[in-house]
């Protein structure tokens, strides 16, 4: 598991949102999925990275956890969790803690596919 980033810890300390617990659990799942994944604050929100930007929280969502996968369309494999039909971005919407736990295998697969693809590309 990647070590949590102190700046992201501080961001979560200030994050006032009914989905805070689900967002924190999503963070834990993503960081535990692959030790290559890291996190930082970009665009005023936690962003998960490995040789580029994988995903960022959309912090204004209050009814669900929203993750923007910046170049989600290019992540190898079939990932039904990712929504959207454009050429680049994809989104994941997690309605609550139960949804985060249910999506854990898919989130892990997405992170691993991203990291593996970035290694091949570099």
RODREN-363688 format. One line per field, with one value per residue (C-alpha): chain; residue in three letters; x, y, z. Coordinates in nm, 3 decimals, padded with zeros to 5 digits. Layout:
N
chaine = A / ...
residu = ALA / ...
u = X / ...
v = Y / ...
w = Z / ...
//
This chain:
122
chaine = A / A / A / A / A / A / A / A / A / A / A / A / A / A / A / A / A / A / A / A / A / A / A / A / A / A / A / A / A / A / A / A / A / A / A / A / A / A / A / A / A / A / A / A / A / A / A / A / A / A / A / A / A / A / A / A / A / A / A / A / A / A / A / A / A / A / A / A / A / A / A / A / A / A / A / A / A / A / A / A / A / A / A / A / A / A / A / A / A / A / A / A / A / A / A / A / A / A / A / A / A / A / A / A / A / A / A / A / A / A / A / A / A / A / A / A / A / A / A / A / A / A
residu = UNK / UNK / UNK / UNK / UNK / UNK / UNK / UNK / UNK / UNK / UNK / UNK / UNK / UNK / UNK / UNK / UNK / UNK / UNK / UNK / UNK / UNK / UNK / UNK / UNK / UNK / UNK / UNK / UNK / UNK / UNK / UNK / UNK / UNK / UNK / UNK / UNK / UNK / UNK / UNK / UNK / UNK / UNK / UNK / UNK / UNK / UNK / UNK / UNK / UNK / UNK / UNK / UNK / UNK / UNK / UNK / UNK / UNK / UNK / UNK / UNK / UNK / UNK / UNK / UNK / UNK / UNK / UNK / UNK / UNK / UNK / UNK / UNK / UNK / UNK / UNK / UNK / UNK / UNK / UNK / UNK / UNK / UNK / UNK / UNK / UNK / UNK / UNK / UNK / UNK / UNK / UNK / UNK / UNK / UNK / UNK / UNK / UNK / UNK / UNK / UNK / UNK / UNK / UNK / UNK / UNK / UNK / UNK / UNK / UNK / UNK / UNK / UNK / UNK / UNK / UNK / UNK / UNK / UNK / UNK / UNK / UNK
u = 00.000 / 00.121 / 00.176 / -00.090 / 00.017 / 00.010 / -00.141 / -00.424 / -00.470 / -00.505 / -00.751 / -00.969 / -00.948 / -01.108 / -01.350 / -01.705 / -01.926 / -02.182 / -01.984 / -01.658 / -01.642 / -01.712 / -01.454 / -01.195 / -01.266 / -01.234 / -00.895 / -00.788 / -00.900 / -00.717 / -00.392 / -00.398 / -00.462 / -00.105 / 00.208 / 00.298 / -00.003 / 00.055 / -00.165 / -00.130 / -00.343 / -00.407 / -00.688 / -00.768 / -00.866 / -00.700 / -00.559 / -00.420 / -00.114 / 00.136 / 00.336 / 00.043 / -00.294 / -00.525 / -00.822 / -00.939 / -01.225 / -01.503 / -01.541 / -01.866 / -02.074 / -02.279 / -02.507 / -02.229 / -01.852 / -01.753 / -01.418 / -01.300 / -01.066 / -00.882 / -00.796 / -01.023 / -01.110 / -00.751 / -00.729 / -00.685 / -00.953 / -01.324 / -01.422 / -01.803 / -01.764 / -01.636 / -01.909 / -01.901 / -01.872 / -01.627 / -01.284 / -01.094 / -01.251 / -01.457 / -01.639 / -01.715 / -02.005 / -02.018 / -02.341 / -02.224 / -01.981 / -02.151 / -02.107 / -01.738 / -01.691 / -01.883 / -01.671 / -01.344 / -01.247 / -01.319 / -01.129 / -00.832 / -00.841 / -00.855 / -00.555 / -00.350 / -00.441 / -00.343 / -00.010 / 00.077 / -00.010 / 00.199 / 00.497 / 00.464 / 00.431 / 00.743
v = 00.000 / 00.347 / 00.576 / 00.841 / 01.193 / 01.450 / 01.715 / 01.479 / 01.397 / 01.771 / 01.807 / 01.531 / 01.691 / 02.003 / 01.820 / 01.890 / 01.659 / 01.389 / 01.149 / 01.200 / 00.846 / 00.688 / 00.913 / 00.821 / 00.452 / 00.497 / 00.657 / 00.359 / 00.110 / 00.293 / 00.330 / -00.035 / -00.159 / -00.111 / 00.020 / 00.220 / 00.449 / 00.778 / 01.069 / 01.443 / 01.756 / 01.890 / 02.115 / 02.163 / 01.797 / 01.461 / 01.317 / 00.967 / 00.937 / 00.702 / 00.833 / 01.066 / 01.146 / 00.850 / 00.999 / 01.292 / 01.328 / 01.563 / 01.717 / 01.906 / 01.590 / 01.544 / 01.251 / 01.012 / 00.983 / 01.097 / 01.011 / 01.160 / 00.924 / 01.179 / 00.945 / 00.661 / 00.571 / 00.457 / 00.225 / -00.127 / -00.384 / -00.390 / -00.172 / -00.148 / 00.084 / 00.357 / 00.562 / 00.805 / 00.788 / 01.058 / 01.004 / 01.071 / 01.093 / 00.841 / 00.872 / 00.643 / 00.710 / 00.536 / 00.592 / 00.501 / 00.290 / -00.030 / 00.071 / 00.143 / -00.204 / -00.361 / -00.173 / -00.263 / -00.543 / -00.317 / -00.023 / -00.250 / -00.381 / -00.027 / 00.084 / -00.221 / -00.187 / 00.182 / 00.120 / -00.173 / 00.027 / 00.323 / 00.093 / -00.044 / 00.308 / 00.443
w = 00.000 / -00.081 / 00.214 / 00.263 / 00.168 / 00.450 / 00.221 / 00.134 / 00.505 / 00.573 / 00.285 / 00.431 / 00.777 / 00.625 / 00.393 / 00.510 / 00.308 / 00.395 / 00.171 / 00.362 / 00.505 / 00.166 / 00.000 / 00.263 / 00.212 / -00.165 / -00.105 / 00.108 / -00.157 / -00.434 / -00.240 / -00.130 / -00.485 / -00.607 / -00.435 / -00.747 / -00.703 / -00.522 / -00.424 / -00.419 / -00.424 / -00.774 / -00.882 / -00.509 / -00.467 / -00.402 / -00.721 / -00.766 / -00.985 / -01.139 / -01.433 / -01.496 / -01.344 / -01.294 / -01.107 / -00.896 / -00.654 / -00.755 / -00.408 / -00.465 / -00.507 / -00.190 / -00.282 / -00.390 / -00.427 / -00.773 / -00.929 / -01.257 / -01.440 / -01.653 / -01.939 / -01.836 / -02.194 / -02.245 / -01.942 / -02.084 / -02.009 / -01.949 / -01.652 / -01.618 / -01.319 / -01.550 / -01.714 / -02.002 / -02.375 / -02.473 / -02.620 / -02.297 / -01.950 / -01.758 / -01.426 / -01.136 / -00.903 / -00.567 / -00.376 / -00.024 / 00.178 / 00.067 / -00.297 / -00.234 / -00.086 / -00.373 / -00.626 / -00.455 / -00.700 / -00.997 / -00.846 / -00.779 / -01.137 / -01.276 / -01.069 / -01.166 / -01.535 / -01.525 / -01.354 / -01.581 / -01.894 / -01.774 / -01.722 / -02.075 / -02.218 / -02.049
//
